[in-house]
Amino acid sequence: MMRLVACTVALLSVAGLAAAEVNEEMIDRVAGGELTEAKASWWGFDERDSTEALQAAINSGAPKPATWRSRASKS
């Protein structure tokens, strides 16, 4: 599992998501089974193209990969 997480983080960096901060501590806690929820933001979530971060959270093996909450405009 740790190897998968390390590869995912490396791929995200190459994909240009390194601009958004990667939270290694939380990724490691998910990989170690300490947490049951994986937030896409921990993998460098980019709201312009969230595909890579969302897929990394899904691939983390956490029982509950968390996505973002959509922002509804208040009219």
The 8 nearest C-alpha neighbors of each residue, nearest first, counted from 0:
[[1, 3, 2, 30, 4, 59, 31, 60],
 [2, 0, 4, 3, 30, 5, 27, 31],
 [1, 3, 5, 0, 4, 6, 7, 30],
 [4, 2, 0, 6, 1, 5, 7, 59],
 [3, 5, 7, 1, 2, 6, 8, 0],
 [4, 6, 2, 8, 7, 3, 1, 9],
 [7, 5, 9, 3, 4, 8, 10, 2],
 [6, 8, 4, 10, 9, 5, 3, 11],
 [9, 7, 11, 5, 10, 6, 4, 12],
 [10, 8, 6, 12, 7, 11, 5, 13],
 [11, 9, 13, 7, 12, 8, 14, 6],
 [12, 10, 14, 8, 16, 13, 9, 7],
 [11, 13, 17, 9, 10, 14, 15, 16],
 [12, 14, 10, 15, 11, 9, 16, 17],
 [15, 13, 11, 12, 16, 10, 17, 51],
 [16, 14, 17, 13, 12, 11, 18, 19],
 [15, 17, 18, 11, 12, 43, 14, 19],
 [16, 18, 12, 19, 15, 43, 20, 11],
 [19, 17, 16, 20, 15, 43, 12, 45],
 [20, 18, 43, 17, 16, 44, 45, 21],
 [19, 21, 43, 18, 17, 22, 41, 42],
 [22, 20, 43, 42, 41, 23, 19, 17],
 [21, 23, 41, 24, 25, 26, 20, 42],
 [24, 22, 26, 25, 21, 27, 41, 42],
 [25, 23, 27, 26, 22, 28, 29, 41],
 [24, 26, 28, 27, 23, 22, 29, 41],
 [27, 25, 23, 29, 28, 24, 30, 22],
 [26, 28, 30, 24, 25, 29, 23, 31],
 [29, 27, 25, 31, 33, 26, 30, 34],
 [28, 30, 34, 26, 32, 31, 27, 33],
 [31, 29, 27, 28, 32, 1, 0, 26],
 [32, 30, 28, 29, 33, 27, 1, 34],
 [31, 33, 29, 30, 34, 28, 35, 61],
 [32, 34, 28, 31, 29, 35, 30, 27],
 [35, 33, 29, 32, 36, 28, 61, 37],
 [34, 36, 61, 62, 63, 29, 37, 32],
 [35, 37, 63, 64, 34, 61, 65, 62],
 [38, 36, 64, 56, 65, 61, 63, 39],
 [39, 37, 65, 40, 41, 56, 64, 66],
 [38, 40, 53, 52, 56, 41, 42, 44],
 [39, 41, 44, 43, 42, 38, 52, 21],
 [40, 42, 22, 21, 39, 43, 38, 26],
 [43, 41, 21, 52, 40, 39, 44, 22],
 [44, 42, 19, 21, 20, 40, 16, 41],
 [43, 45, 40, 52, 39, 49, 42, 19],
 [46, 44, 49, 47, 48, 43, 19, 16],
 [45, 47, 49, 48, 44, 67, 50, 40],
 [48, 46, 45, 49, 44, 50, 16, 51],
 [49, 47, 46, 45, 50, 51, 44, 52],
 [48, 50, 45, 46, 52, 51, 44, 53],
 [51, 49, 53, 48, 52, 54, 45, 44],
 [52, 50, 54, 53, 49, 55, 11, 48],
 [53, 51, 39, 55, 44, 42, 54, 49],
 [52, 54, 39, 56, 50, 55, 51, 49],
 [53, 55, 57, 51, 56, 52, 58, 50],
 [54, 56, 58, 52, 57, 53, 59, 51],
 [57, 55, 59, 39, 53, 54, 64, 37],
 [56, 58, 54, 64, 55, 59, 53, 60],
 [59, 57, 55, 60, 56, 54, 61, 3],
 [60, 58, 56, 61, 57, 55, 4, 30],
 [59, 61, 58, 62, 57, 30, 56, 29],
 [60, 62, 35, 63, 59, 36, 37, 64],
 [63, 61, 35, 60, 36, 64, 37, 59],
 [62, 64, 36, 61, 35, 65, 37, 57],
 [65, 63, 37, 57, 56, 36, 61, 38],
 [66, 64, 38, 37, 63, 36, 39, 67],
 [67, 65, 39, 38, 64, 68, 53, 56],
 [66, 68, 69, 65, 39, 38, 40, 53],
 [69, 67, 70, 66, 71, 65, 38, 46],
 [68, 70, 71, 67, 66, 72, 46, 65],
 [69, 71, 72, 68, 67, 73, 46, 74],
 [72, 70, 69, 73, 68, 74, 67, 46],
 [71, 73, 74, 70, 69, 68, 67, 46],
 [72, 74, 71, 70, 69, 68, 67, 46],
 [73, 72, 71, 70, 69, 68, 67, 46]]
